Amino acid sequence: QQALAMINSELALQQGRLLARRLVVTPMDDPAFVEAAFRQVLARVPSSAERAASLEFLVRQGAVFAGAKPAELAVDPKVVSVAPSTDPAQRARESLVQALFSHTDFLTIR
């Protein structure tokens, strides 16, 4: 239930976008971004399986965003206070951070 609440949370969506933007203040490739995102959100490095899945996610999401029509990616500025990036690769990174917010290690207090 927590993961579902986070996926639908406007606050989590906004913070995911802002964090992804903050992480790329210094230009980095996708593997470095994945590691930085895991460190920032989960306070650990990704496992090799998580790294591979995250990199594949970035490629696939980037392709989806690159192939979409602008109208399909548009958001209502009245509803969203932090608009998603118009760059397909950066928007994919924003989506990855949002997904990490729903990771069990982020939602579970140990």
N, C-alpha and C positions, 0 to 999 in steps of 0.2 A: 504494500500500500504506500509505503514511503516513496518508493521509486516512481510510482504513478503520480503521486502528488508533486514530486520534483519535476517530472516531465511536463506537467501542466502548469507549473508555477511561473508566472510572469517575472517574479523576482529572480528565480534561478536562471531563466532564459536571459534576462538582462545582464546578470552577473557573469554568466558564461561568455557572453559576447565581449564584455569589458575585459575579463581575464584573458581571453584569447588575444585581444588587441594589445594588452599590456605585455604579454609574453613575447610578442614579435616586435617590440620596440627595437631590439637588436635583431637584424635579419638572421634567420636560421632555416636550415632545411627541415623536411618533415620528421626525420628521425630525432633530431634535436628538439623539435617542438613537442613530439610525443613524450620524450623524457621530461622536458620542462613542465608539461601539463600534469603528468603523473606526480612529479615531485610537489608541485604547487597544490594540487587538489587532494591527492592521497598520501602525501608525505613519504613517498617511496618511489623507487624506480619500477618500471613495468617488467613483468616477466617476459621471457622471449616470446611466448604465445600471445601475450597482451600487446607487445610491441608489433608483432606481425599483423595481428587483427586490426590494430589502430592504424597502421600504415595502409593496409588494404582499405579500411574505411575511408581514409582521407582521399585515396585515389578514386574510389567509387563515388563518394559524395561530391568531390570536385567535378567529376564527369557529369553527374546529375545536374549540378548547378550550372555548369558551362553549357549544357545542352538545353536548358530550360529557357522559355520565352520570358522576357522581362516582366510581363503581366503575371506569369505564374509565380514569380519570386517577390512580387510587390507586397508590401505590408502597409497597413493603415497607420499613418503617424499619429492619429488620434488614439489608437489602441496601444501602440508600442512606443515606449519612450526611448529605447535604445535600438535603432534600426540595425538589421543585419548588414554585413558587408556586401558590397556589390561585386567584389572579387571572388570568383568561385573557389579558389584555393583557401582564402581566408574564411569564407563562409563555412567551408568544410571543417576548418579548424575550430570555429565557433561551435559547430555541431558536436565535435569530439569532446570539447570541454563540457558541453551540456550533458553528453552521455556519461562522462566521468562523475558528474554530480549525482547520477543515479546508481553509481557503482556501490556494491555492498560494503566495501571498505570505507566509503564516504558516509554512508547512512547508518552504519552500525557502530555503537559505542562499545568499546571492548574494555 
